[in-house]
Amino acid sequence: MCSTNYTHCLGIALLHMALLSILLNILLFFPGMQRVSPEKIPDEAWKLGGFLGSGIVMLFPAVVYLQLRKFDCWGCFHHPAFGRSLSNVNAVIFSSIGILGSSYGLFISLLALYRGPKCFVGGDKWEYPFHKGNYLVDLKFWKDCKSPPHIVPWHLSIFIIQGLLSTTQLIICICELISGLLGTVFVSEKFPWAHREE
């Protein structure tokens, strides 16, 4: 159920994934591990998909998942069933927030993979030289990016990892949302009024 040790473990996993997503977004401000001027930083870094979507926003469900079992253990007003019901409602609310955040992070990652990296193409121009994901299927296009060194693998690595993190976060939040809804709607023992004196 929502307040078991299993959900506590999911909270720990989400917390670590959120911190890693924030780190990945920060790395985008240093293309190829180089300091560059703000106009040379890729747009995806400024959209903060990893920092906000899969990062800061995901901290909310992570912390709630870590705290849910306290509702079961303590209950509310000496009514454990009320505590369980409240934990399910919290799971539903914060899982929904997590779904929004991870979906945004995933969308930015997929968009970035499709668009390709921003790089120096010659003639003192920094731009996006790839079109419709062509660099993903033909490595000969990689030479269009002259600088920073190894920017294409750098870009791919960051956004593949970010996409996997966001997808995992999304799956976890959807599962917890379903679990919370089922616990609230179908399991009568979780209704506040189902409390019976022992």
N, C-alpha and C positions, 0 to 999 in steps of 0.2 A: 504494500500500500504506500501511500504518499509519504508517510512519516517513518518508514523503516530505515534500517541501516543502509539499504540499497540506495535510497534517495540521498542519504548523507554522502555516500561515495560518489554519486552523480554530481552533487554540489562541489565536492573537492575537484572532480575532473573538470567541471565547467569553470571553476576558479582558475585552474592552471591554464586551460585553453584561452580564457579571456586575457590573462596576463601575457601569454605568448602572442596573441593577436595584436595586443598593444605594441609589443616589441617589434613585430613584423611591420606594423604601420610606421613606426619611428624609423626603421631601416630604409623605408621608401624615400625619406628625406635625404638620404645619402646614397645616390645611385652608384652602384659598383663600389661601394665603400669610399666614395669621394665626396668632399664638400663642394657643393655647386651653388650658384646664385639662385634665388627663389624662382625666377622664371624658367629655370632648367629642371625644376622638380616636377615629376609627373603629376597630372591632374588627380590621379587616383589617390595620391598621398594626401591631397587637400580635401578629398571627399570623405576621408576618415572612416572608411568601411571597416578596417580592422581596429582602429582606435575607439570609435564610438559604437558601431554596430555589433561587432563580435567581441568587443572589449568592455568598455564602460557599461553599456546596457546589459551585457551578460553577467555583470557582477551582481545585479539585483536578483535574478533567479538563483544564481549560485549561492548567495548568502541565505536566501529563503530556504532552499533545499537543505542547507546545512542546519537550519534551525527548526525544521518542521517536526522532528521527532519530539521536541520539547512540548509541543501541544498535546501529543499523545501521552507523554509521561506525566505531565502536570494536570492536563485538562483545564477547564475554565470554570470557575465557581463550583469546584468539586464535581463537575460533570465531565468525565473523560470523553463521552460521546460527543459533547459539544466541541471539545478540543480537536477530536479527529475530524469533525465536520469543518471546523475552521481551517485546519491544515489543508484539507482538500480545496477549499475555496481559495486559499493563498496559492496553492499549487496551480490552480487554473489561471488566476490573475497573472502571476509572475511567469508562468510558462508562456502565456500569450505575449508578454513583453519580450521574453527571450526569443520567441519565434520571429517577432518583428525585427529585433536586432540582428539575429543570425541570418535572416533572409536578406537584410540590407548588406551585410558583410559578404554573403555569397554572391549577390548581384554585382557588387563592385568588383569582386574577384573575377567573375566570368567575363564582365565587360573589359577588364584590364587584359585578360588572357586573349580575348578576341582582338582587341585594339593593338596590343603589342607595346613595347617600351618607348618612352620618349628619349631621343638620343641625338648626338651630333651627326649630321649627315653631310657636312661639308659646306663651304661658303658661309661660315659663321652662323649656320642655322641649326637650331635644335627643334626637332619636330617628331611626329609619329610617322615613320616611313612605311609602315606595313598597312595592308588593306585586307579587310575581311578574313583575318586570321591566316593569311597566306604563309607567314613565317613558321606556322606550326606544322605544316606539311612539307615544306621545302626549305632545307637548311641553307641553301644558297642565298636566300634573302637576308640572312643574318649579317652578311658583310656590308649591308647598307648602313648599319650602325657602326660608325667609326670610333666613337667614344661615348661614354667611359668603357674601358676594357671589360669584356665579358658581360655587358649589360643585358643581353638577351637571356642567357642562363640565369643571371641574377633575378631578372624580372619574372621569369617562369618559375623559379624556385619559390620565391616569396608568394606569388599568387596561387600556385598549386597548393602549397601548405596552407595558405589562408582559406582557400576554397574547401579543403578537406576539413579544417577546423570548423568552419562555419556550417558545413554539412552535418558534421557530428553534433554540433550544438543544436542545430535545427531538429535532428532526429531525437535527441534527448528531450528537448522541450516539447515536441509533439507527443512523445510517449508519456511524459509526465502530465501533459494537458489531458490526454485521453484517460489516464489513470485517475486524475483528480475528478474529471467529469463522471466517470463510472462510480467512483467512491462516493461522490455527492448525490448522484441521482438514483443509483440502483441498490446500494448497500444500506439497508435501513438502519443498521447499527451505527451508522455515521451521522444520523440526524440528531440534532440536539434533543428533540423530544423523545428519542428512543432510549434515553437513559433510564435504567431500571435500578432501583436500590438493591444492593447485594444483601 
